């Protein structure tokens, strides 16, 4: 999108006196939203005397695409209060907003509303709802929608395969592939990305290679950088860094930041500093302004006890005015989103949360939980490291969930970054001690914790 050209057109609109034209204003709202200048889009939207369904839909979608899905759903409620009746296109944007928010209560509400409006699940709406339920933590509900669709296209199948993939159910993802072929649906590049991703997150190395080898020869789908990235990730997670490196060196497609990020993450998992430095150099050449790359490299140095090298990377971030993305964890209780950061004491129930967390940790330690201070990437005393671990946002959100939700019900949380290894172990113990199912959506995938085990098999 060309924001400069759009702004010039807006200026011409103002000079020409067309700013009161409903269709022109709606187009400008759409332009600013798609250019991700959401505040300007909202100002135009609020100033409009008449808002039709298209304008509402554009504004709802704009907030979702700009990372504020919560505001999208607020607008949807406001739209209905204004007497505007949504159509299927509007509902697709609302369903997509629910997918990004990851709130199951909202998903169920939207689903019930769609049923009450007697909207049939065509391919577009049905596929969006599969994605919504999967990203809200229920691959079973997603499968119910999938099975209930009368018509499915290659995207519907690919989305369902992807859903199983990021829920760690790689075998089920692969089982769908022959079913899809039997229905006469031929795979495309998205299908193979979904399949390879599922193999990567389930540790299915042989199956992943078989799919990679046949996608061009048998189905005419030429591997691109996303498929290669999945294979690099697959090999890297399995500890086969030399093979991943060889693949990267022999690639004929242009390497992008996703591929280098996958390889750098593998170097972190297996603590290979030399290869990490090589990957980071390539990555920073592509995206010098992305702080997450610097953070990952500095964490690798810290994990290796290379504190001076870590300090150099952090100083480079400071010089370039880059800041680490803060970690947050969300939990939905009684239709309200509660947000926590590390060491957070802003919640009204903060005293109760920390009190229960202290007693919970004592029980977990008796059951065998040992805090893993390798995940505190600061050069401080061991006792201080343990204290820092105990206040991670995941732990605070789950403890609040234990307080605020009925016994025996699942606890669902969302983390904006990758869940750390110590928190992963902590949650396994909590699920065993409390007999609760805990579903965690982090930046990479879903983790389903039950009776002391995780669906990822500790492979993430």
C-alpha positions in Angstrom: 0.0 0.0 0.0 1.2 3.5 -0.8 0.4 5.7 2.2 2.0 8.8 0.6 -0.2 8.5 -2.5 -3.2 7.8 -0.4 -2.5 11.0 1.7 -2.3 13.0 -1.5 -5.6 11.7 -2.7 -7.1 12.6 0.8 -5.8 16.1 0.3 -7.5 16.3 -3.1 -10.7 15.0 -1.6 -10.7 17.8 1.0 -10.0 20.5 -1.6 -12.7 19.2 -3.9 -15.3 19.2 -1.1 -15.9 15.5 -1.5 -15.2 14.8 2.2 -19.0 14.5 2.9 -19.4 11.9 0.2 -20.2 8.6 2.0 -18.5 6.3 -0.6 -15.4 8.4 -0.8 -15.0 8.5 3.0 -15.5 4.7 3.2 -12.8 4.3 0.6 -10.4 6.5 2.6 -11.1 4.5 5.8 -10.2 1.4 3.9 -7.0 3.0 2.5 -5.7 4.1 5.9 -6.6 0.8 7.5 -4.8 -1.2 4.9 -1.8 1.1 5.2 -1.9 0.3 9.0 -2.5 3.9 10.0 -5.4 2.8 12.1 -5.8 6.0 14.2 -6.4 8.1 11.0 -8.8 5.5 9.7 -10.7 5.6 13.0 -10.9 9.4 13.0 -12.4 9.4 9.6 -14.8 6.6 10.6 -15.9 8.5 13.8 -16.5 11.7 11.8 -18.8 10.0 9.2 -22.5 10.9 9.7 -23.6 7.7 7.9 -21.9 4.4 8.2 -23.1 1.5 6.1 -22.2 -2.2 6.6 -19.2 -2.0 4.2 -17.6 0.8 6.3 -18.2 -1.0 9.6 -16.7 -4.2 8.1 -13.6 -2.3 6.8 -13.0 -0.8 10.2 -13.5 -4.1 12.1 -11.1 -5.8 9.7 -8.6 -2.9 10.0 -8.3 -3.2 13.8 -7.8 -7.0 13.5 -5.1 -6.7 10.9 -3.3 -4.0 13.0 -3.1 -6.3 16.0 -6.1 -4.9 18.0 -8.6 -7.7 17.6 -10.2 -6.7 20.9 -11.3 -3.4 19.5 -12.6 -5.2 16.4 -15.1 -7.1 18.6 -16.0 -3.9 20.5 -16.9 -2.3 17.1 -18.9 -5.4 16.2 -21.0 -5.0 19.3 -21.5 -1.3 18.7 -22.5 -2.0 15.1 -25.2 -4.3 16.2 -26.4 -1.8 18.8 -26.7 0.7 15.9 -29.1 -1.7 14.2 -26.7 -2.7 11.4 -27.2 -6.3 10.4 -24.0 -8.1 9.4 -23.7 -10.3 6.3 -21.4 -13.3 5.8 -18.5 -11.0 4.7 -18.7 -9.1 8.0 -18.9 -12.3 10.0 -15.7 -13.6 8.3 -13.9 -10.5 9.5 -15.3 -10.9 13.0 -14.3 -14.6 13.0 -10.8 -13.6 11.9 -10.6 -11.1 14.8 -11.5 -13.9 17.2 -8.8 -16.0 15.7 -6.2 -13.3 16.5 -7.5 -12.7 20.0 -7.6 -16.4 20.9 -10.5 -16.0 23.3 -12.7 -19.1 23.5 -15.6 -17.3 25.1 -15.7 -14.8 22.2 -15.4 -17.6 19.7 -18.4 -19.5 21.2 -20.4 -16.2 21.2 -19.7 -15.5 17.6 -20.5 -19.1 16.6 -23.8 -18.9 18.4 -24.6 -15.6 16.7 -23.8 -17.1 13.3 -26.2 -19.9 14.1 -28.9 -17.5 15.3 -28.7 -15.6 12.0 -29.0 -18.9 10.1 -25.9 -18.3 8.0 -24.9 -21.4 6.1 -21.3 -22.4 6.4 -20.0 -21.8 2.9 -16.3 -22.4 2.1 -15.1 -19.0 3.2 -17.0 -18.7 6.5 -16.5 -22.3 7.4 -12.8 -22.2 6.8 -12.5 -19.0 8.9 -14.3 -20.8 11.7 -12.0 -23.8 11.5 -9.1 -21.4 11.9 -10.9 -19.5 14.7 -11.5 -22.6 16.9 -8.0 -23.9 16.3 -6.4 -20.7 17.3 -8.7 -20.4 20.4 -7.3 -23.7 21.6 -9.8 -26.3 20.5 -8.8 -28.4 17.5 -11.8 -30.7 18.3 -14.3 -27.9 17.7 -12.3 -27.0 14.6 -12.7 -30.5 13.3 -16.5 -30.5 14.1 -16.8 -27.4 11.8 -14.6 -29.1 9.2 -16.7 -32.3 9.2 -19.9 -30.3 9.0 -19.0 -28.4 5.9 -20.8 -29.6 2.8 -18.2 -28.1 0.5 -14.4 -27.9 1.1 -11.7 -26.5 -1.0 -7.9 -26.9 -0.9 -7.7 -24.0 1.6 -10.2 -25.7 4.0 -8.1 -28.9 4.0 -4.9 -27.0 4.4 -6.2 -25.0 7.4 -7.4 -28.1 9.1 -4.0 -29.8 8.5 -2.3 -26.7 9.9 -4.5 -26.7 12.9 -3.4 -30.2 13.8 0.2 -29.1 13.2 0.4 -26.3 15.6 -1.5 -28.3 18.2 1.3 -30.9 18.0 -0.9 -33.6 16.5 1.3 -34.3 13.5 0.1 -37.8 12.8 -3.5 -36.5 12.5 -2.4 -33.8 10.2 -0.7 -36.4 7.9 -3.8 -38.6 8.1 -5.8 -35.9 6.4 -3.6 -35.8 3.3 -4.7 -39.0 1.7 -8.3 -38.2 2.7 -8.0 -34.9 0.8 -6.6 -36.7 -2.3 -9.4 -39.2 -2.2 -11.9 -36.3 -2.3 -10.3 -35.2 -5.6 -8.6 -32.1 -4.0 -5.1 -31.6 -5.3 -2.6 -30.0 -2.8 -1.0 -26.6 -3.4 2.0 -24.8 -1.9 0.0 -23.9 1.2 -1.0 -27.5 1.8 2.7 -28.6 1.8 3.7 -25.7 4.1 1.0 -27.0 6.5 2.1 -30.6 6.2 5.8 -29.8 6.6 5.1 -27.5 9.6 3.1 -30.3 11.2 6.1 -32.7 10.7 8.5 -30.2 12.2 6.5 -29.6 15.3 5.9 -33.3 15.9 9.5 -34.5 15.2 8.4 -36.5 12.1 11.7 -36.1 10.2 11.4 -39.1 7.8 7.8 -38.2 6.9 8.7 -34.6 6.4 11.5 -35.5 4.0 9.3 -37.8 2.0 6.7 -35.0 1.5 9.4 -32.6 0.5 10.8 -35.0 -2.0 7.4 -35.8 -3.7 5.8 -32.4 -3.7 7.5 -31.4 -7.0 7.9 -34.8 -8.7 4.4 -36.1 -7.9 2.3 -33.0 -7.5 4.1 -30.3 -9.5 4.4 -28.0 -6.5 7.9 -26.3 -6.7 9.5 -25.9 -3.2 9.9 -22.3 -2.2 11.6 -20.6 0.7 8.8 -21.4 3.1 9.0 -25.1 2.4 12.8 -25.0 2.8 12.3 -23.2 6.0 10.1 -26.0 7.4 12.8 -28.5 6.5 15.5 -26.4 8.1 13.3 -26.2 11.2 12.6 -29.9 11.1 16.3 -30.8 10.9 17.3 -28.1 13.4 14.9 -29.3 16.1 16.1 -32.8 15.6 19.7 -31.7 16.2 20.8 -32.3 12.6 22.4 -28.9 12.2 25.0 -30.0 9.7 22.3 -31.3 7.3 20.3 -28.1 7.8 23.4 -26.0 7.0 24.0 -28.1 3.9 20.4 -27.5 2.7 20.8 -23.8 3.2 24.1 -23.7 1.3 22.6 -25.6 -1.6 19.3 -23.7 -1.8 18.5 -22.1 -5.2 15.7 -20.0 -3.9 16.4 -16.7 -2.2 16.9 -17.0 1.6 14.7 -14.8 3.8 14.5 -13.8 7.4 12.1 -16.7 8.3 14.7 -19.3 7.2 17.6 -17.7 9.1 15.4 -17.3 12.1 14.5 -21.0 12.1 18.2 -21.9 11.8 19.2 -19.5 14.6 16.5 -20.9 16.9 17.8 -24.4 16.2 21.3 -23.1 17.2 19.8 -21.8 20.5 18.2 -25.2 21.2 21.4 -27.1 20.7 23.7 -24.4 22.0 25.9 -24.1 18.9 27.4 -20.6 19.3 29.5 -20.6 16.1 26.7 -21.4 13.8 24.4 -19.0 15.7 26.8 -16.2 15.0 26.9 -17.1 11.3 23.1 -17.2 11.1 22.7 -14.0 13.1 25.0 -12.1 10.7 22.9 -13.0 7.7 19.7 -12.3 9.6 20.8 -8.8 10.8 21.8 -7.9 7.2 18.2 -8.6 6.2 16.5 -7.1 9.1 18.8 -4.7 11.1 15.9 -3.0 12.9 14.2 -6.2 14.3 15.1 -6.4 18.0 14.1 -10.0 18.4 17.1 -11.2 16.4 19.5 -9.3 18.7 17.7 -10.7 21.7 17.9 -14.3 20.5 21.7 -14.0 19.8 22.3 -12.3 23.1 20.4 -15.1 24.8 22.5 -17.7 23.1 25.6 -15.9 24.4 24.1 -15.7 27.9 23.2 -19.4 27.9 26.8 -20.2 27.0 28.1 -17.9 29.9 29.6 -15.5 27.3 28.5 -12.4 29.2 30.9 -9.9 27.4 29.6 -11.0 24.0 26.0 -10.7 25.3 26.8 -7.2 26.6 28.1 -6.2 23.2 24.9 -7.3 21.4 22.8 -5.4 24.0 24.9 -2.3 23.6 24.4 -2.5 19.8 20.7 -2.6 20.4 20.9 0.5 22.6 23.0 2.3 19.9 20.4 1.5 17.3 17.6 2.5 19.6 16.0 -1.0 19.6 14.1 -2.3 22.5 13.3 -5.9 23.5 9.6 -6.9 23.0 8.2 -7.3 26.5 6.6 -10.6 27.4 2.9 -10.7 28.2 0.5 -13.4 29.1 -3.3 -13.1 28.8 -6.1 -15.2 30.3 -9.8 -14.8 29.7 -12.1 -15.1 32.7 -15.8 -14.2 32.7 -15.6 -12.5 29.3 -12.8 -10.3 30.5 -9.1 -10.4 29.4 -6.6 -10.2 32.2 -3.0 -9.4 31.2 0.2 -10.1 33.1 3.9 -9.2 32.7 6.9 -10.6 34.5 6.8 -9.5 38.2 3.4 -7.9 37.7 1.7 -6.6 40.8 -0.9 -4.4 39.2 -3.8 -6.9 39.3 -6.5 -6.3 41.9 -5.9 -9.9 43.2 -2.1 -9.6 43.2 -1.8 -10.4 46.9 -3.8 -13.6 46.5 -2.0 -14.6 43.3 1.5 -14.3 44.9 0.2 -16.1 48.1 -1.1 -19.0 46.1 1.9 -19.1 43.8 4.2 -19.4 46.8 2.3 -22.4 48.3 2.0 -23.9 44.9 5.7 -23.8 44.2 6.3 -25.5 47.6 4.0 -28.4 46.6 5.6 -28.6 43.2 9.1 -28.8 44.7 8.0 -31.6 46.9 6.8 -33.4 43.8 10.2 -33.0 42.1 10.1 -29.6 40.4 13.5 -28.0 40.2 13.7 -24.4 38.8 15.9 -24.3 35.7 17.9 -21.1 36.1 19.5 -21.6 32.7 16.4 -19.7 31.5 17.4 -16.6 33.5 19.7 -14.9 31.1 21.3 -12.4 33.5 24.7 -12.6 35.2 23.3 -12.6 38.8 23.4 -14.9 41.8 21.5 -18.2 41.7 19.1 -17.2 44.4 18.2 -14.0 42.4 17.7 -16.1 39.3 15.2 -18.4 41.1 13.2 -15.4 42.3 13.1 -14.0 38.8 11.8 -17.3 37.4 9.0 -17.5 39.9 7.4 -14.3 38.6 7.3 -15.1 34.9 4.0 -13.9 33.4 2.9 -17.5 32.5 3.1 -18.5 36.1 1.1 -15.5 37.3 -1.6 -16.0 34.7 -2.0 -19.7 35.5 -2.1 -19.0 39.2 -4.8 -16.4 38.7 -6.7 -19.0 36.6 -6.6 -21.4 39.5 -8.1 -18.7 41.7 -10.7 -17.4 39.3 -12.1 -20.5 37.5 -14.0 -23.4 38.8 -12.2 -26.6 39.8 -11.8 -29.1 37.1 -12.3 -26.7 34.2 -9.5 -26.0 31.7 -7.2 -23.0 32.0 -6.4 -21.3 28.7 -3.6 -18.7 28.5 -1.9 -16.9 25.6 1.7 -15.8 25.5 3.0 -13.3 23.0 6.5 -14.9 23.0 7.8 -18.5 23.1 7.1 -20.1 26.5 10.4 -20.6 28.4 11.6 -24.1 29.3 11.2 -23.6 33.0 7.6 -22.4 32.7 7.0 -25.4 30.4 8.2 -27.7 33.2 6.3 -25.7 35.9 3.0 -26.1 33.9 3.5 -29.8 33.5 3.8 -30.1 37.3 0.8 -27.8 37.9 -1.4 -29.9 35.6 -0.5 -33.0 37.6 -0.9 -31.5 41.1 -4.1 -29.7 40.4 -5.7 -32.2 38.0 -6.4 -29.3 35.5 -6.0 -29.3 31.8 -3.9 -26.2 30.8 -3.8 -24.9 27.2 -1.1 -22.5 26.3 -0.9 -20.7 23.1 2.6 -19.1 22.6 4.1 -17.5 19.5 5.0 -20.8 17.9 2.2 -23.3 18.7 -0.3 -24.7 21.2 0.7 -26.8 24.2 -1.9 -29.0 25.9 -0.9 -30.0 29.4 -2.6 -32.9 31.1 -1.6 -35.0 34.1 2.0 -33.9 34.0 2.6 -34.2 30.2 2.5 -31.8 27.3 1.1 -32.6 23.8 4.4 -31.3 22.3 6.3 -34.1 23.9 8.8 -31.5 25.0 9.6 -30.9 21.3 9.0 -27.2 20.6 
